[in-house]
Structures are given as C-alpha cells and as structure tokens.
Amino acid sequence: MKPSWAKQDVYDHFDAFLKKSILNNDSYITDNPGIFSIDKLNACVTAFVDNPDTGDRNFDAKSKDQFSKTSKDVQEVFAHFIWLWGMPASDMTSSGKKGSVIRFLGDEYNDKLTNVFVDGGIGSAGQRHKLNKPFEISYLLLLFRDVKSNLQTKQINDVATLKKYVEALCRELYYNNQTTTATRDEKLKKAGKEFLALHHILLHLCDSDKYEAIAAQKHKDAIINTFFSLLDKENTEGLWDDIDKSILAIRKKLDEVLGYEVSFYDEDIQDAWNFGESKDDVSEVTLFEYKKAMVFYGPPGTSKTHSATRLAELLITKQYFRNKQNIKKYFENSDKIFCEHIHHCNCTAITIIRFYCRYAH
C-alpha cells in the first residue's frame, strides 16, 4: 500500500529511471545520452565494489578517491546510485539529496542535474540505511548491472515487465540466496545477504500493492510478532517463510477488524508494535523475553521511566494480541489496560516496573 504521506514523485521517478537508464542507455540525472552502458557499470563495480576503502573517512571522501582515475561518464553513472539511495527517504530534503550527488560529482554539476530530487519520500529509511550507505549502494549497483545484462536474454522491453523481474530477483536474493539460479553473480549474492533497507524499498517501488513501505527488517519482524494471532496462528511458525506475504495478510486483517485501511505507521498502530529505534538488530522486547528481566539505569532525567513503561506496554500488547478477539478492544481502551497492569517503583538510579498479562489468557 502506498502510504497517504508518500510522494507520488518517488514512484514516478523510479519508473522513469528504469525506462531511461536501464531499458535505454541515457542518464536520468542529467541530459547526457548513451552513457548508462554495461561497460561503465562494470567500471563502477571495479572502482567501488572490487576496491573498497575501509578507512575511517566519510563516504564522500572515500568515493571520490575510488573514482579519481575513472572518466566523468563513469562517475555520472555511479552518481545515479547515490541518487537512488536517497530518493525514497522522507527524512532527507531535496537539497540534501542533491547535495550528496554534488559532493561526489563536483560543483560543475550544479547546473547540469535535472529536476529529479524529491523533497520527502515514502517513509523514513531508518538508521541502517544511512549507516550502511556503502553496502546499500553496492547492492543497487550490482543488482542493476545484473538486470541490465539480462534484458535481451529475458526479452524485457517495458517498465512493467522490468519491475516484475527486479522484484523476482530481489526476492531470490533474500529468500534463496545460496541456491538461486536467478543470478550467477557471486558479488551480488554476497551483497544480497545483508539486512538492507533498499531490498525492502525496491520491492515496494516495484509493487506497492504487495509490499508495504517498510524499510527496516526489524520493523517487519516486530509487526509479525505482535499481530500474528490475526492469522489464526498459535505462534509465528511458518510466518518467516515469506515475511512480506505475512505482513500483507496481517494488514488486510487489521483493515477488516478496525473497519478502515490502516498503515503500520499510523500513530496508534505503530504504538502497538514499535518500542523505538535502536542501533541493534535485536529489539529490547526480544531481549526481555529471553532474559526475563531488564534494568534501566542512569541519572535523573535520562528517560528511564519512559523507556521501561514503553517496554511494559509493548510486552502487555504482545500478550494481549495473542487472542485476536482482543485487538479491537485494545485500540479502544489501551490507556485503561496499561493503567490497570503496570505498577511503578522508582528508585534513585533505576526504574523497576511490574506488569501483569491476565488478558492474554
């Protein structure tokens, strides 16, 4: 589903890029014709993927050095993947997205770049998208090189067919990475093993009816863990075989239960499953369920009580949702439920919260 806040320009630019640069050979970010070729994509892979810079400098400094011996056309081809990396992110401005391309290509491109930079996007791409920028861009580069090299063999000559092919390849790299025959590119397979925001974003851009606008793997996991009872399941067994199919089925059930078309990022829905952003791949909810106890410590005013309360709310919610009959009642009375089941005991440096889950039974 396309979120109500999503910018249609993102979807339009993605389709236009596929047509102009992948199906044809023209630059999409400038008016430069005929440069988006396999040879130049290969040169990008050699400069960026085959010769990684693992030093402590920032992306801009390292990437400029990596491409210092390549032609301007090769650099412009690579800049498409910097553009595509930032294009869907709603937490980046159009000037910020353009700036990331200019810093790589140089100020002389200020007047050459076409109007392809969207203010806003389809959602926040999350921390991993930004922290893993080199890996995300490597994935895009390798993926579209592989796609472009197979256009003739696969008889792909229109955007709709191309999007289906990109979708199928992304799914194969995620679900059947070791055994897939969809590609023979071992570098692409290796890149596809990573937990990448752009894997999920590309699927959504290819088919927004089948794939939610969710970039973070952790968010999809949390949604399944919270709402699995809607699918008449005792537990999450089998739901991880196709997480996107499970997520779609859960949203359709939520639509049915609540009587309107929901987004997982609607405030009341998100509060039910999302404890908050963390640098770790494992959520605090999962850690608590494994360890059975957690201490929040620190000086006054460091959100110990707020964090512990939110954790208790998430744990109660998860237990409460084990019976799907409780879900509508929860959204009507969640504040009352939390008030009845959470009890605070505040100390100087720690916060302890006792909670009860009678409603889970």
C-alpha positions in Angstrom: 0.0 0.0 0.0 1.2 3.5 -0.8 1.1 5.5 2.5 -1.1 8.6 2.4 2.0 10.7 3.1 4.1 9.1 0.3 5.2 11.4 -2.5 4.0 10.1 -5.9 7.1 11.7 -7.4 9.2 8.9 -5.9 7.2 6.2 -7.8 7.2 8.2 -11.0 11.0 8.9 -10.8 11.7 5.2 -10.2 9.7 4.1 -13.3 11.3 6.9 -15.4 14.8 5.8 -14.3 14.0 2.2 -15.3 12.9 3.3 -18.7 15.5 5.9 -19.5 18.6 4.4 -17.9 18.0 0.6 -17.6 15.9 -0.1 -20.7 17.8 2.5 -22.7 21.3 3.9 -22.0 20.6 7.5 -21.2 21.5 9.4 -18.0 18.5 10.1 -15.8 20.1 12.7 -13.6 21.4 14.8 -16.5 20.7 15.1 -20.2 23.8 13.1 -21.1 22.7 10.5 -23.7 24.1 6.9 -24.1 26.3 6.7 -21.0 24.4 4.1 -19.0 26.1 1.1 -20.5 27.3 -2.3 -19.2 30.9 -1.2 -19.7 30.5 1.8 -17.5 28.6 -0.2 -14.9 31.5 -2.7 -14.9 33.9 0.2 -14.4 31.8 1.3 -11.4 31.9 -2.1 -9.9 35.7 -2.3 -10.3 36.2 1.1 -8.7 33.7 0.8 -5.8 33.0 -2.9 -5.1 36.3 -4.5 -6.0 38.4 -1.9 -4.4 36.6 -1.0 -1.1 38.0 1.8 1.1 37.6 0.5 4.7 39.3 3.5 6.3 37.7 5.9 8.8 37.0 8.8 6.3 33.4 9.6 5.3 31.7 8.3 2.2 32.2 11.4 0.1 36.0 11.5 0.6 36.4 7.8 0.0 34.2 7.5 -3.0 35.8 10.5 -4.7 39.2 8.8 -4.3 37.9 5.4 -5.5 36.7 7.1 -8.8 39.6 9.5 -9.2 41.0 7.6 -12.2 37.7 7.0 -14.0 36.0 9.1 -16.6 33.3 11.7 -15.8 30.8 9.5 -17.6 31.6 6.6 -15.3 31.3 8.9 -12.3 28.0 10.1 -13.5 26.7 6.5 -13.9 27.7 5.8 -10.3 26.0 9.0 -9.1 22.7 7.5 -10.2 23.0 5.0 -7.3 23.8 7.8 -4.8 20.6 9.5 -6.1 18.6 6.3 -5.9 19.9 5.6 -2.4 18.5 8.9 -1.1 15.5 9.3 -3.4 12.8 7.4 -1.3 13.9 8.7 2.1 11.3 11.1 3.6 13.8 12.1 6.3 16.0 13.7 3.7 15.2 17.0 1.9 15.6 17.6 -1.8 18.6 19.8 -1.2 20.2 17.2 1.0 19.7 14.5 -1.7 21.0 16.8 -4.4 24.0 17.8 -2.2 25.0 14.1 -1.8 25.3 13.8 -5.6 27.1 17.2 -6.0 29.6 16.3 -3.3 30.6 13.3 -5.4 30.4 14.8 -8.9 31.6 18.3 -8.1 30.1 21.8 -8.2 30.2 21.9 -12.0 27.2 19.6 -12.0 25.0 22.2 -10.1 23.5 23.4 -13.4 23.6 20.1 -15.2 21.4 18.0 -12.9 17.8 17.5 -13.9 14.9 18.1 -11.5 14.9 14.6 -10.0 15.3 15.3 -6.3 12.2 14.8 -4.2 11.5 16.8 -1.0 10.4 14.0 1.2 9.7 10.4 0.1 7.8 7.3 1.0 9.0 7.0 4.6 12.0 7.1 6.9 14.7 4.8 5.7 16.0 4.2 9.2 19.4 4.1 10.7 20.7 1.1 8.8 20.1 2.9 5.5 22.4 5.7 6.5 25.0 3.8 8.5 25.3 1.2 5.7 25.4 3.6 2.8 28.3 1.8 1.0 26.7 -1.6 1.3 23.3 -0.3 0.2 24.8 1.4 -2.9 26.9 -1.6 -3.7 23.7 -3.7 -3.7 22.0 -1.2 -6.1 25.0 -1.1 -8.4 25.4 -4.9 -8.6 21.6 -5.5 -8.9 21.0 -3.2 -11.8 24.2 -4.3 -13.6 22.9 -7.8 -13.4 19.4 -6.7 -14.5 20.7 -4.7 -17.4 23.0 -7.5 -18.6 19.9 -9.8 -18.8 17.5 -7.6 -20.6 18.0 -9.1 -24.0 18.1 -12.7 -22.8 14.9 -12.3 -20.7 13.2 -10.3 -23.5 12.4 -7.4 -21.3 11.5 -4.2 -23.1 8.9 -2.4 -21.0 8.8 -1.0 -17.4 6.1 -3.2 -16.1 7.9 -6.4 -17.1 11.2 -5.0 -15.8 9.7 -4.2 -12.4 8.4 -7.8 -12.1 11.9 -9.0 -13.0 13.6 -6.7 -10.4 11.0 -7.9 -7.8 11.7 -11.6 -8.5 15.5 -11.1 -8.4 15.3 -9.2 -5.0 13.1 -12.0 -3.6 15.5 -14.7 -4.8 18.5 -12.8 -3.3 16.7 -12.6 0.0 14.8 -15.9 0.4 17.0 -18.3 -1.7 20.4 -16.6 -1.7 22.6 -19.7 -1.7 20.5 -21.8 -4.1 19.1 -19.2 -6.5 19.7 -19.6 -10.2 18.3 -16.1 -10.9 21.9 -14.8 -11.0 25.4 -16.2 -11.3 27.0 -13.0 -9.9 28.6 -14.1 -6.6 29.3 -10.5 -5.7 25.5 -9.7 -5.9 24.6 -12.8 -3.9 27.1 -11.7 -1.2 25.6 -8.2 -1.2 22.1 -9.6 -1.0 22.9 -11.5 2.2 23.0 -8.2 4.2 20.0 -6.8 6.0 19.4 -3.9 3.5 16.8 -1.2 3.7 16.9 -0.9 -0.1 15.9 -4.5 -0.6 12.6 -3.7 1.1 12.3 -0.3 -0.6 12.8 -1.7 -4.1 10.2 -4.4 -3.5 7.7 -1.7 -2.5 8.6 0.5 -5.5 8.2 -2.5 -7.8 4.7 -3.4 -6.5 3.2 -1.2 -3.8 0.1 -3.4 -3.6 2.1 -6.4 -2.4 4.9 -4.8 -0.4 4.5 -2.3 2.5 6.5 0.9 2.6 8.7 -0.5 5.4 12.5 -0.3 5.1 13.6 -1.9 8.3 13.7 -5.7 8.7 13.3 -5.2 12.4 10.0 -3.4 11.9 8.6 -6.3 9.8 9.7 -8.8 12.5 8.1 -6.7 15.2 4.8 -6.4 13.3 4.6 -10.2 12.7 5.5 -10.9 16.4 2.8 -8.5 17.6 -0.1 -9.3 15.3 0.3 -13.0 14.3 -2.9 -14.1 16.1 -4.9 -12.3 13.4 -3.8 -15.0 11.0 -5.3 -17.7 13.3 -1.9 -18.8 14.4 -0.8 -20.1 17.8 2.7 -18.8 17.2 4.8 -17.3 14.4 5.9 -20.7 13.0 5.8 -20.5 9.2 5.3 -16.8 9.0 9.0 -16.1 8.4 9.0 -18.2 5.2 7.6 -15.2 3.4 7.6 -12.2 5.7 6.1 -9.9 3.0 3.2 -12.2 2.4 2.6 -12.4 6.2 2.8 -8.6 6.6 0.3 -8.1 3.8 -2.1 -10.7 5.3 -1.8 -9.0 8.7 -2.6 -5.6 7.3 -5.7 -6.8 5.4 -6.9 -8.5 8.7 -6.3 -5.2 10.6 -8.3 -3.4 7.9 -11.1 -5.8 8.5 -11.1 -5.7 12.3 -10.8 -1.9 12.6 -13.0 -1.1 9.6 -10.7 1.2 7.7 -7.5 1.0 5.7 -4.6 1.2 8.1 -0.9 1.9 7.8 1.5 0.3 10.2 2.9 3.8 10.8 -0.4 5.2 11.9 0.3 6.5 15.4 -2.0 4.2 17.3 -0.9 1.1 15.2 2.8 1.9 15.5 2.5 2.4 19.3 1.3 -1.2 19.5 4.4 -2.8 17.9 7.3 -0.4 17.9 9.3 0.1 21.0 11.6 2.6 19.3 14.7 2.8 17.2 17.8 1.0 18.3 21.3 0.5 16.8 20.9 -3.2 17.5 19.2 -5.7 15.2 17.6 -7.3 18.3 14.8 -5.3 19.9 14.5 -4.7 23.6 11.3 -6.7 23.6 13.1 -9.8 22.3 15.9 -9.3 24.8 13.5 -9.1 27.7 11.6 -12.2 26.6 15.0 -14.0 26.5 16.5 -12.7 29.7 13.2 -12.2 31.7 14.5 -9.0 33.4 15.9 -5.6 32.4 17.4 -2.7 34.3 17.3 0.9 33.0 19.9 2.9 34.9 21.3 6.4 34.8 21.0 9.9 36.4 17.6 11.6 36.8 16.1 12.8 33.6 17.5 10.2 31.2 14.1 8.6 30.3 14.4 5.5 32.4 10.8 5.6 33.5 9.6 6.4 30.0 11.7 3.6 28.4 10.7 1.0 31.0 7.0 2.0 30.7 7.1 1.6 26.9 8.7 -1.8 27.2 6.0 -2.9 29.6 3.3 -1.6 27.2 4.8 -3.5 24.3 5.0 -6.7 26.3 1.4 -6.4 27.5 0.3 -5.6 24.0 2.0 -8.6 22.5 0.4 -10.9 25.1 -3.0 -9.2 24.7 -2.9 -9.7 21.0 -2.4 -13.5 21.3 -6.2 -13.6 21.3 -7.3 -11.8 18.1 -10.7 -11.0 19.7 -8.9 -8.5 22.0 -7.4 -6.4 19.2 -10.4 -4.1 18.6 -11.0 -3.7 22.3 -7.3 -2.8 22.8 -7.4 0.1 20.3 -10.5 1.4 22.1 -9.1 1.1 25.6 -5.3 0.8 25.6 -4.7 3.5 28.1 -7.0 1.8 30.6 -5.4 -1.6 30.0 -1.9 -0.2 30.6 -3.0 1.7 33.8 -4.5 -1.5 35.3 -1.5 -3.6 34.6 1.6 -1.5 35.1 2.9 -0.6 38.5 5.9 1.7 39.2 8.5 1.5 41.8 11.0 4.3 41.3 14.5 4.3 42.9 17.2 7.0 42.6 19.2 5.4 39.8 17.0 2.6 38.4 13.4 2.0 37.4 11.6 -1.2 38.1 8.2 -1.9 36.5 6.0 -4.8 37.4 3.3 -5.7 34.9 0.6 -8.4 34.6 -0.8 -10.0 31.5 -4.1 -11.6 32.7 -5.8 -10.5 29.5 -3.5 -12.8 27.5 -5.3 -15.9 28.7 
